[in-house]
Amino acid sequence: MKVGIDIRDLQIAQTGAKTYLVELIKAWQNLPNANIVLLDTQRKVYRGSNKFLKALEHIRFFWWKQITLPRLALKNNCTHLFCTDFFLPYKKRWNSGSLKTIAVLHDAFFWESPEHYNAIWLKLFHLIGVPAAKKADLLIVPTEYAKQRILHFENFAPHKILVVHEAAKTLPILSDPQTKLASLVPQLVGQKYFLHVGVLEKRKNITTLLAAFAQVYKNNPALKLVLVGNTPVKEKLNDAPYINACIKQLQLEDAIVRLGYLEAEELASVYQCAFAYVFPSMNEGFGLPVLEAFNAGLAVICANNSALPEVAGNAALYFAPHDVQALFNGMQSILTDASLQKDLVQKGKERLALFSWTKAAKEIETALSKL
């Protein structure tokens, strides 16, 4: 068995998709019998805003997936082709060679929120992506929740879908996180702050977090809320204008610290110096930041929907995603009850032990060997 892994996505992914690919490859390469080859396009992926060049890049993407990638895999004597960005080659036989194809479906967002995607891209997903996935030898999903949602929308063969849990992003444990934080955001040093990490998409429900924090802030004027994450490239997903308007409306300009994408050490310092983590997302296929918060020793408050209870288990305080009062109560409870915070931190450490990239890589390798 020789597995070709499509890594073109590393040129454009920055959030959970990048974490998944980087961490899984690193763990897989360390397995004793690993036999993998990394397959990438030789051309740089266009990431600008020119509409013509963006359209051209979409064409190049499908050419890569349907023509170049399978040929490159067979040229490298791969028996299996592994893609982590939903899309697979539709045709599996080339020049008398054949490939076992495996796709990772991270969530059901394409089906659940079609209004958030470009109409042409969405049509290509349903015309090419879904049929290719149905022909795949194996589909990997991160949670049982994601599996059930995907099966709700498409008649994939259930026996071909394997649930493999993800794990936390590998971040350094800094001996002096305050010093690193001081170089990044001096005004946060010595400050108590709640933390949210995630791209500023509409489904992240950050405006609800802001509304709840505004109530907490009235009684704790020294408290801060730190938002880490990029503004989405896709306009239909972008919630940044509404977040900015909400901050202004609630008069939270002095209490909110907005940070964009952070490198590993910077992100580690922000996690390690935080007071608690809040995750109000309305929909997650997994929810990697929950495990990152556990890893940093933070108490976690998160929405009680989608895959989040499956990941966080008994180690988080839950609230309905649009219930501002319930979120306020949870944040206030952690602020005023030291024993509750300590209990959540301990449960988070215990929960974190159930997730491992090495375990995920072993489960995937075993499944591939059985195809």
C-alpha positions as CSV (number, residue, x, y, z in Angstrom):
1,M,0.0,0.0,0.0
2,K,1.3,3.4,-1.0
3,V,-0.9,6.4,-0.2
4,G,-0.7,9.6,-2.2
5,I,-2.0,12.6,-0.3
6,D,-3.2,15.7,-2.1
7,I,-1.6,18.7,-0.4
8,R,-2.6,21.5,-2.8
9,D,-5.0,22.8,-0.1
10,L,-2.0,23.8,2.0
11,Q,-1.5,26.8,-0.3
12,I,-4.8,28.3,0.6
13,A,-6.1,26.8,3.8
14,Q,-5.4,28.6,7.1
15,T,-8.0,27.3,9.6
16,G,-9.2,23.9,10.6
17,A,-8.6,22.4,7.1
18,K,-4.9,23.3,7.3
19,T,-4.6,22.0,10.8
20,Y,-6.1,18.7,9.7
21,L,-3.8,18.2,6.8
22,V,-0.6,19.3,8.6
23,E,-1.2,17.4,11.8
24,L,-2.4,14.2,10.1
25,I,0.5,14.0,7.7
26,K,3.0,14.6,10.6
27,A,1.4,11.8,12.6
28,W,1.1,9.5,9.6
29,Q,4.8,9.9,8.7
30,N,5.8,8.8,12.2
31,L,3.9,5.5,12.0
32,P,6.3,2.5,11.7
33,N,5.0,1.2,8.3
34,A,4.0,4.5,6.8
35,N,4.3,4.7,3.0
36,I,2.9,8.0,1.9
37,V,3.8,10.5,-0.8
38,L,2.8,14.2,-0.9
39,L,1.3,15.3,-4.1
40,D,1.2,19.1,-5.0
41,T,0.7,21.2,-8.0
42,Q,3.8,22.9,-9.4
43,R,1.8,26.1,-10.0
44,K,1.1,28.6,-7.3
45,V,-2.6,28.9,-6.4
46,Y,-4.0,32.4,-7.2
47,R,-5.5,34.0,-4.1
48,G,-6.3,37.6,-5.3
49,S,-9.6,39.3,-5.9
50,N,-9.6,39.6,-9.7
51,K,-12.8,37.9,-10.9
52,F,-11.3,36.6,-14.2
53,L,-8.3,35.1,-12.5
54,K,-10.4,33.6,-9.7
55,A,-12.6,31.9,-12.3
56,L,-9.5,30.7,-14.1
57,E,-8.2,29.3,-10.8
58,H,-11.5,27.4,-10.3
59,I,-10.9,25.8,-13.7
60,R,-7.3,25.0,-12.8
61,F,-8.6,23.4,-9.6
62,F,-10.9,21.0,-11.4
63,W,-8.2,20.2,-14.0
64,W,-5.9,19.4,-11.0
65,K,-8.4,17.1,-9.4
66,Q,-9.7,15.3,-12.4
67,I,-6.6,15.1,-14.7
68,T,-3.3,16.0,-13.1
69,L,-3.7,14.5,-9.6
70,P,-4.7,11.0,-10.5
71,R,-2.0,10.8,-13.2
72,L,0.6,12.1,-10.7
73,A,-0.6,9.5,-8.1
74,L,-0.2,6.6,-10.6
75,K,3.2,8.0,-11.8
76,N,4.3,7.7,-8.1
77,N,3.0,4.1,-8.0
78,C,0.3,5.0,-5.5
79,T,-2.3,2.5,-4.7
80,H,-4.5,4.9,-2.7
81,L,-5.3,8.6,-3.2
82,F,-6.3,10.6,-0.1
83,C,-8.0,14.0,-0.4
84,T,-8.9,16.2,2.6
85,D,-10.9,18.9,0.7
86,F,-14.0,17.1,-0.3
87,F,-13.1,16.7,-4.0
88,L,-11.9,13.5,-5.6
89,P,-11.2,12.4,-9.2
90,Y,-14.4,11.1,-10.8
91,K,-12.5,8.7,-13.1
92,K,-10.5,6.2,-11.1
93,R,-8.7,4.3,-13.9
94,W,-5.9,5.8,-15.9
95,N,-3.8,4.0,-18.5
96,S,-4.7,0.6,-17.1
97,G,-3.9,1.7,-13.6
98,S,-6.5,2.1,-10.8
99,L,-6.6,4.0,-7.5
100,K,-8.5,3.5,-4.3
101,T,-9.9,6.9,-3.6
102,I,-10.6,8.3,-0.1
103,A,-12.1,11.7,0.7
104,V,-12.5,13.6,4.0
105,L,-15.9,15.3,4.3
106,H,-15.4,17.7,7.2
107,D,-19.1,18.8,7.5
108,A,-22.4,19.2,5.7
109,F,-22.1,23.0,5.1
110,F,-22.4,22.7,1.3
111,W,-25.8,21.2,1.8
112,E,-26.9,23.1,4.9
113,S,-26.0,26.6,3.8
114,P,-25.9,26.8,0.0
115,E,-26.5,30.6,0.2
116,H,-23.0,31.0,1.5
117,Y,-21.3,29.7,-1.6
118,N,-20.8,30.9,-5.1
119,A,-23.5,29.5,-7.3
120,I,-21.2,28.1,-10.0
121,W,-18.9,26.5,-7.4
122,L,-21.9,25.0,-5.7
123,K,-23.2,23.6,-9.0
124,L,-19.8,22.0,-9.7
125,F,-19.7,20.5,-6.3
126,H,-23.0,18.7,-6.9
127,L,-22.2,17.8,-10.5
128,I,-18.7,16.5,-10.0
129,G,-17.8,16.5,-6.3
130,V,-20.7,14.5,-4.9
131,P,-20.7,11.9,-7.7
132,A,-17.0,11.4,-7.3
133,A,-17.4,11.0,-3.5
134,K,-20.2,8.4,-4.1
135,K,-17.7,6.4,-6.2
136,A,-15.0,6.7,-3.5
137,D,-13.8,3.6,-1.7
138,L,-14.0,5.3,1.7
139,L,-15.3,8.6,3.1
140,I,-13.9,9.9,6.4
141,V,-15.8,12.3,8.7
142,P,-14.7,13.8,12.0
143,T,-17.8,13.1,14.1
144,E,-20.9,11.0,14.2
145,Y,-22.9,14.2,14.0
146,A,-21.2,15.1,10.6
147,K,-21.9,11.6,9.3
148,Q,-25.6,11.8,10.1
149,R,-26.0,15.2,8.6
150,I,-24.3,14.2,5.4
151,L,-26.5,11.1,5.1
152,H,-29.5,13.3,5.7
153,F,-28.8,15.2,2.5
154,E,-27.1,12.5,0.3
155,N,-27.6,8.8,-0.2
156,F,-24.0,7.8,0.4
157,A,-23.4,4.2,1.3
158,P,-23.3,4.3,5.2
159,H,-20.8,1.4,5.4
160,K,-18.3,3.5,3.4
161,I,-18.3,6.3,5.9
162,L,-15.8,6.1,8.8
163,V,-15.8,8.4,11.8
164,V,-12.3,9.4,12.8
165,H,-12.0,12.1,15.5
166,E,-9.6,14.9,15.0
167,A,-7.3,16.3,17.7
168,A,-5.9,19.6,19.0
169,K,-3.5,21.7,16.9
170,T,0.0,21.2,18.1
171,L,1.0,24.5,19.8
172,P,4.2,25.1,21.8
173,I,3.9,25.2,25.6
174,L,5.6,28.5,26.3
175,S,7.6,28.9,29.5
176,D,6.9,32.6,29.6
177,P,3.7,33.3,27.6
178,Q,3.3,36.7,29.1
179,T,6.5,37.9,27.5
180,K,5.4,36.7,24.1
181,L,1.9,38.2,24.6
182,A,3.6,41.5,25.6
183,S,5.3,41.7,22.2
184,L,2.1,40.9,20.4
185,V,-0.6,42.8,22.3
186,P,1.0,44.9,25.2
187,Q,-2.4,46.0,26.5
188,L,-3.4,42.5,27.3
189,V,-0.5,41.8,29.7
190,G,-1.9,41.2,33.2
191,Q,-5.5,41.5,32.0
192,K,-8.3,39.0,32.5
193,Y,-9.9,38.1,29.2
194,F,-12.3,35.7,27.5
195,L,-11.1,34.2,24.2
196,H,-12.6,33.2,20.9
197,V,-10.6,31.7,18.1
198,G,-12.1,31.3,14.7
199,V,-12.6,32.9,11.3
200,L,-15.2,35.7,11.4
201,E,-17.9,33.8,9.6
202,K,-21.6,34.2,10.2
203,R,-22.0,30.7,11.6
204,K,-19.5,31.5,14.3
205,N,-22.3,33.6,15.9
206,I,-19.9,36.2,17.4
207,T,-22.5,38.9,17.7
208,T,-24.3,36.8,20.3
209,L,-21.0,36.5,22.2
210,L,-20.7,40.3,22.0
211,A,-24.2,40.8,23.3
212,A,-23.6,38.5,26.3
213,F,-20.1,40.0,27.0
214,A,-21.6,43.5,27.0
215,Q,-23.6,42.5,30.0
216,V,-20.6,40.9,31.8
217,Y,-18.6,44.0,31.0
218,K,-20.9,46.3,32.8
219,N,-20.0,44.7,36.1
220,N,-16.3,44.0,35.1
221,P,-15.0,47.1,33.3
222,A,-11.4,45.8,33.4
223,L,-12.4,42.6,31.5
224,K,-11.5,42.1,27.9
225,L,-12.7,39.9,25.0
226,V,-10.1,38.7,22.5
227,L,-11.2,37.7,19.0
228,V,-8.6,35.8,17.0
229,G,-9.3,35.0,13.4
230,N,-9.2,36.2,9.8
231,T,-11.9,37.9,7.8
232,P,-13.3,35.3,5.3
233,V,-12.3,35.7,1.7
234,K,-15.9,34.7,0.6
235,E,-18.1,37.7,0.9
236,K,-21.2,35.6,1.6
237,L,-19.6,34.1,4.7
238,N,-18.1,37.3,6.0
239,D,-19.6,38.6,9.3
240,A,-16.9,41.2,10.0
241,P,-19.0,44.2,9.1
242,Y,-21.8,43.1,11.4
243,I,-19.3,42.4,14.2
244,N,-17.8,45.8,13.8
245,A,-21.2,47.4,13.9
246,C,-22.2,45.4,17.0
247,I,-19.0,46.5,18.8
248,K,-19.8,50.1,18.1
249,Q,-23.5,49.8,19.0
250,L,-22.7,48.1,22.3
251,Q,-19.9,50.7,23.0
252,L,-17.3,47.9,23.4
253,E,-14.5,49.6,21.5
254,D,-12.2,49.7,24.6
255,A,-13.0,46.1,25.7
256,I,-12.6,44.1,22.4
257,V,-9.2,43.1,21.1
258,R,-9.3,42.0,17.5
259,L,-6.5,39.9,16.2
260,G,-6.2,38.3,12.8
261,Y,-4.4,35.0,11.9
262,L,-1.7,34.2,14.4
263,E,1.4,32.0,14.0
264,A,1.9,29.1,16.4
265,E,3.8,30.8,19.2
266,E,1.6,33.9,19.1
267,L,-1.6,31.8,19.3
268,A,-0.1,29.7,22.1
269,S,0.6,32.8,24.2
270,V,-3.0,34.1,23.7
271,Y,-4.4,30.8,24.7
272,Q,-2.1,30.3,27.7
273,C,-2.8,33.8,29.1
274,A,-6.6,33.7,28.7
275,F,-9.1,33.3,31.5
276,A,-11.6,31.2,29.7
277,Y,-12.7,30.2,26.2
278,V,-16.1,30.8,24.6
279,F,-17.4,29.1,21.5
280,P,-20.9,30.2,20.4
281,S,-20.8,28.6,17.0
282,M,-24.2,27.7,15.4
283,N,-22.7,24.8,13.4
284,E,-19.4,22.8,13.6
285,G,-18.4,19.5,11.9
286,F,-15.9,19.1,14.8
287,G,-14.7,22.2,16.6
288,L,-10.9,22.1,17.0
289,P,-10.7,25.2,19.2
290,V,-12.5,23.3,22.0
291,L,-9.6,20.9,22.2
292,E,-7.0,23.7,21.8
293,A,-8.6,25.4,24.8
294,F,-8.6,22.2,26.8
295,N,-4.9,21.8,25.9
296,A,-4.2,25.3,27.2
297,G,-5.9,24.6,30.5
298,L,-8.9,26.8,29.9
299,A,-12.5,26.4,31.2
300,V,-14.8,26.2,28.1
301,I,-18.3,27.6,27.5
302,C,-19.8,26.4,24.2
303,A,-23.1,26.2,22.3
304,N,-25.1,23.0,22.8
305,N,-25.5,22.2,19.1
306,S,-24.0,20.4,16.1
307,A,-20.8,18.4,16.9
308,L,-19.8,20.4,20.0
309,P,-21.3,18.2,22.7
310,E,-19.8,15.1,21.0
311,V,-16.3,16.7,21.2
312,A,-16.5,18.6,24.5
313,G,-18.5,15.9,26.5
314,N,-18.9,16.8,30.1
315,A,-16.0,19.3,30.1
316,A,-17.9,22.4,29.1
317,L,-20.7,24.7,30.2
318,Y,-23.4,24.7,27.4
319,F,-26.0,27.2,26.2
320,A,-28.4,27.5,23.4
321,P,-26.6,29.4,20.6
322,H,-29.0,32.4,20.4
323,D,-29.7,32.6,24.2
324,V,-27.8,35.7,25.2
325,Q,-28.9,35.5,28.8
326,A,-27.8,31.8,29.1
327,L,-24.3,32.7,27.7
328,F,-24.1,35.7,30.1
329,N,-25.0,33.4,33.0
330,G,-22.3,30.9,32.0
331,M,-19.6,33.6,31.7
332,Q,-20.6,35.2,35.0
333,S,-20.6,31.8,36.7
334,I,-17.0,31.1,35.7
335,L,-16.0,34.6,36.7
336,T,-17.4,34.2,40.2
337,D,-17.0,30.5,41.0
338,A,-13.4,29.5,41.2
339,S,-14.3,25.8,42.0
340,L,-16.4,25.6,38.9
341,Q,-13.6,26.9,36.7
342,K,-11.1,24.5,38.3
343,D,-13.5,21.6,37.8
344,L,-14.0,22.4,34.1
345,V,-10.2,22.7,33.6
346,Q,-9.7,19.3,35.1
347,K,-12.5,17.7,33.0
348,G,-11.0,19.3,29.9
349,K,-7.6,17.7,30.5
350,E,-9.3,14.3,30.9
351,R,-11.4,14.8,27.8
352,L,-8.4,15.9,25.8
353,A,-6.7,12.5,26.4
354,L,-9.3,10.8,24.2
355,F,-8.2,12.7,21.1
356,S,-4.9,12.1,19.3
357,W,-3.5,12.7,15.8
358,T,-1.5,9.5,16.1
359,K,-4.7,7.6,16.9
360,A,-6.4,9.2,13.9
361,A,-3.6,8.3,11.6
362,K,-3.6,4.7,12.8
363,E,-7.3,4.4,12.3
364,I,-7.1,5.8,8.8
365,E,-4.1,3.7,7.8
366,T,-5.9,0.5,9.1
367,A,-9.0,1.3,7.2
368,L,-7.1,1.9,4.0
369,S,-5.2,-1.3,4.3
370,K,-8.6,-3.2,4.4
371,L,-9.9,-1.7,1.2
